[in-house]
Amino acid sequence: MLYQSVLFEKGATYDISFDAKSDSEIQIISNVSQDGTWTNISGDKRFKLTNVMSSYSYQFTMSEDGAALFQLCLGTAGTGKVYFDNTVIREKS
């Protein structure tokens, strides 16, 4: 699992995007969870990675003020390599 704590604003909508690929075809899950309670705010977003670098994105609206964890869950990655680039979290205007 890869994760980063980020400060979010209650009621704001956020766009999350990233580029990714893997040595073999796998499914990953991304979500935003409340820091400390692990309450899943964004819902699980599932993405199928292949050996071609591709762009992925999703939106969610924050339900609480404060820190939350942006997560990339690689539970089924096995022993192959997974690559990420251009990860952006942006408040929608």
C-alpha positions as CSV (number, residue, x, y, z in Angstrom):
1,M,0.0,0.0,0.0
2,L,1.2,3.5,-0.8
3,Y,-0.4,6.4,1.0
4,Q,0.0,10.1,1.7
5,S,-1.7,12.2,4.4
6,V,-3.4,15.3,2.8
7,L,-5.4,18.2,4.3
8,F,-8.9,18.4,2.8
9,E,-11.8,20.8,3.2
10,K,-15.3,19.7,4.1
11,G,-17.8,20.1,1.2
12,A,-15.1,20.5,-1.4
13,T,-14.9,18.2,-4.5
14,Y,-11.6,16.9,-5.5
15,D,-10.2,15.4,-8.7
16,I,-7.5,12.7,-8.3
17,S,-5.5,11.6,-11.3
18,F,-2.4,9.4,-11.8
19,D,-0.6,7.5,-14.5
20,A,0.2,3.8,-13.9
21,K,1.3,0.5,-15.4
22,S,2.5,-2.8,-14.1
23,D,4.7,-5.7,-15.4
24,S,1.6,-7.9,-15.4
25,E,-2.1,-7.2,-15.6
26,I,-3.4,-6.5,-12.0
27,Q,-6.2,-4.6,-10.3
28,I,-5.5,-1.9,-7.8
29,I,-7.8,0.1,-5.5
30,S,-7.5,3.8,-4.7
31,N,-9.5,5.6,-2.0
32,V,-9.4,8.5,0.5
33,S,-9.9,7.4,4.1
34,Q,-10.2,9.5,7.2
35,D,-6.8,9.6,9.0
36,G,-7.1,7.8,12.4
37,T,-10.5,6.2,11.9
38,W,-10.0,4.6,8.5
39,T,-13.5,5.7,7.4
40,N,-13.6,5.4,3.6
41,I,-14.7,8.8,2.3
42,S,-14.4,8.4,-1.5
43,G,-15.4,4.8,-1.8
44,D,-13.1,2.2,-3.4
45,K,-12.1,3.0,-7.0
46,R,-10.8,0.0,-8.9
47,F,-8.4,0.2,-11.8
48,K,-7.0,-2.5,-14.0
49,L,-3.4,-1.9,-14.8
50,T,-1.6,-3.4,-17.9
51,N,2.0,-3.1,-19.2
52,V,1.0,0.2,-21.0
53,M,1.3,3.5,-19.0
54,S,-2.3,4.8,-18.9
55,S,-4.1,7.7,-17.1
56,Y,-6.7,7.1,-14.4
57,S,-8.9,9.5,-12.4
58,Y,-11.9,9.9,-10.1
59,Q,-13.7,12.5,-8.1
60,F,-15.1,12.7,-4.6
61,T,-16.6,15.2,-2.2
62,M,-15.0,15.5,1.2
63,S,-17.3,14.9,4.2
64,E,-15.0,16.2,6.9
65,D,-12.3,18.9,7.5
66,G,-8.8,17.8,8.1
67,A,-6.3,15.2,7.3
68,A,-7.2,12.1,5.2
69,L,-5.1,9.4,3.6
70,F,-4.9,9.2,-0.2
71,Q,-4.2,5.5,-0.8
72,L,-3.2,3.2,-3.6
73,C,-3.8,-0.4,-2.5
74,L,-1.7,-3.0,-4.4
75,G,-2.9,-6.2,-2.6
76,T,-2.9,-8.3,-5.8
77,A,0.4,-7.0,-7.3
78,G,2.3,-10.2,-6.7
79,T,6.0,-10.0,-7.4
80,G,5.9,-7.8,-10.5
81,K,6.7,-4.1,-10.6
82,V,4.1,-1.3,-10.5
83,Y,4.9,2.2,-11.8
84,F,3.2,5.4,-10.9
85,D,3.7,8.9,-12.3
86,N,2.0,12.3,-12.4
87,T,-0.2,11.9,-9.3
88,V,-2.3,15.0,-8.8
89,I,-5.0,15.8,-6.1
90,R,-6.7,19.0,-7.1
91,E,-9.7,20.9,-5.6
92,K,-12.3,21.3,-8.3
93,S,-13.2,25.0,-8.9
